[in-house]
């Protein structure tokens, strides 16, 4: 074997060495994030804090309580606030680690750093299924939030509240968290903590929907305003909950708008596959309830194809207006619809299936008897068929007349849709959406603070010093050359 091949071979580490290397890397990552937090606190710049929080999910997979406890021990300063000191002790107790003694050389722990440590501890306890200990720690963190209100706490606190609610949800006591979330929402609104307010609104809507309290959820949404500059992930979840609430309340046009916006705000990647599937399930049903047929391309997306198979068959039954096929689909996928909590909406589609069947019959036949309609739609009697056709005419589903004496339905002449104002309204809706999307994109742009200007000024000074130094070196070289020429002449 050549030396080059031996140099390129990787050295195999023992399990102890691998563990030590993982601890070292984890310690460096945690310390780097803490420095970002401290820098953001000192400069009052939120984007530094966002930069530290961006790596939380990556740290979650390799978090070790011993390493976190060692870093917390470096902040056991006697100068800490009492609330911060108690919070750090609660974090260590929840992780099963020993509380370190206060040291004069330890750093002072800011509330943001303490909440960051608490957030990491929440993630560890949630993954370890220690729900009771996680709920106790979450209560301590939330109590600390009520006593400390700073703008730089907003991003960290919003995530702490999310896992606070999550612990109560997985333990089956989600209603116990509602009172505190309502009080926290009032506090966040008064303190102008926009991200926390957005998170609390989504958590409360989820809380009400979990117990099917749709009226209370609607009142909460009506009396509050969702922050316009909230992160996209929170806005997508809020729009999804609002879409479900509006669909239950029979406001299908509003529900369609909210769900369509949620599908556009949510990132299209594997990490958000579950959210996209749930949003599209409700969206398909709302489209059908409005009398529209969803585009076939929705059911061809790889991450949606298999989960939306029952809804695809449902769409086919509604499109052709086959009541027997619709009832068969509902019977076969009833458990799936119950699991997705959409069975109530699916059952409402029966009238739409009948309307679709009547519309197809009206287009295919210029005149048809009520008896034939009864047979094609599998209705019980001609009286039911007559009542349903009359209601469809009144609702504007079809343009026809009923001859009650002779017992038939005569369809009116089909008008050209392009001769109406419907295309203009469709273009107007599209233009409005594009303008709103542009305005939201401009509002969501984030610019760095003023710290980069200091760095630029420092860089300019460094460049000037380098140029002066280079100029001095050139002069020195020139002087040496002159002295050398003089010596040659003397010789």
Secondary structure, DSSP 4 states (H G I P E B T S, - for coil): --HHHHHHSPPPPPHHHHHHHHHHHHHHHHHHHHHHHHHHHHHT-HHHHHHHHTTHHHHHTT--HHHHHHHHHTT--TTS-HHHHHHHHHHHHHHT-PPPPP-TTSPPPPHHHHHHHHHHHHHHHHHTT-HHHHHHHHHHHHHHHHH---GGGHHHHHHHHHHHHHHHHHTT-GGGGHHHHHHHHHHHHHTT-HHHHHHHHHHHHHHHHHTT-HHHHHHHHHH----TT--HHHHHHHHHHHHHHHHHTT-HHHHHHHHHHHHHHS--SGGGHHHHHHHHHHHHHHHHHTT----GGGGGSHHHHTTTHHHHHHHHHHHHT-HHHHHHHHHHTHHHHHHTT-HHHHHTHHHHHHHHHHHHHHHH-SEEEHHHHHHHTT-S-HHHHHHHHHHHHHTTS--EEEETTTTEEEEPPPPPGGGSSHHHHHHHHHHHHHHHHHHHHHHT-----SHHHHHHHHHHHHHHHHHHHHHHHHHHHHHHHHHHHHHHHH-
